[in-house]
Amino acid sequence: LKGVQDLLFRLFENRVVAVRRAALDLLEASQVVEGAGYQHALNTSLAVAADREVDGELRADAISFLALVRPEEHAELLKRLVDVQEPAAVQMAATRALGRIPGEVVGEFLISKWRVLAGPVRSHAAESMLQDPARFPQILDALQREEIQPWTLNFSQKRRLLMNRDAKIRDAARAILDEKPGEREAVVKRYQVALNTSGDSARGKRVFQETCAKCHKLDGTGAEVGPDLGTVRNRPASVLLADILIPSKSIAQKYEAYVVERASGGMSEGVIGSQTPTSLTLRQEEGKEVVIP
């Protein structure tokens, strides 16, 4: 086994992505033997993970290696890497690695970062929170205090809370995450009569151009602040009615709204577009973009 793992350690340092990740997957599936080969790969990974001059995907793989054996020894480095100035791949890898450290300290850290995490990173943070049952009460408390918003959890993550074997966790989750009967219907019911009338595509097109196109695209026209409306052509009219009247009920990932408070003063808001280690771009209505260092 040691000879095979020493070979895997050498292959892990290969610059070819497919080779490196295959070696990493095999190491993760086995019980790592801590010999000279492991120590060399560990030292290399520590240096690569912290080096902002190195390619983000290479750094992410190095971070994943640090999670293989006693990730708690690297907790401080991993926390520093969950930073908006780091590439998303680095943040996601650090978040996954932190998830392997049991206990509530990791949960407290991830909750403190929740509102500044981009959507994909936050999804990994939720997975990390749910890796340890000891953190389930933490995530429920954060949901109750609105430090975590229900829409930031995907279906699978919500289901793990709603269908938990622990009745205490399950009941608390349902009190927070289950829709309250009557609240949504009260808003939608007033407009249900519209579902029984005939549509007018010409008038609808004008409404789209004047209102919806500020944030949505359709047939190549409009701005990408919300999802392309071409993707909802086949949704039932009753579902579309609720989507229109209660737009925050279901927010597609990558289209969450953020508010950025500048150190120099003032705030900007929008949907996060491109990100680099040194800047992020906010997409706003009518196709406007704001680049923030």
Buried (B, 14 or more C-beta within 10 A) or exposed (E): EEEEBBEBBEBBBEEEEEEBBBBBEBBEEEEBBEEEBBEBBBEBBBEBBBEEEBBBBBBBBBBBBBBBBEBBEBBEBBBEBBEBBBBBBBBBBBBBBBBBBBEEBBBEBBBEBBEEBBBBBBBBBBBBBBBBEEBBBBBBBBBEEEBBBEBBBEEEBBEBBBEBEEEEBBEBBEEBBEEEEEEBEEEBEEEEEEEEEEEEEEEEBEEBEEEBBBBBBBEEEBBBBBBEBEEEEEEEEEEBBBBEEEEEEEBEEEBBBBEBEEEEEEEBEBBBBEBEBEEBBBBBEEBEEBEEE
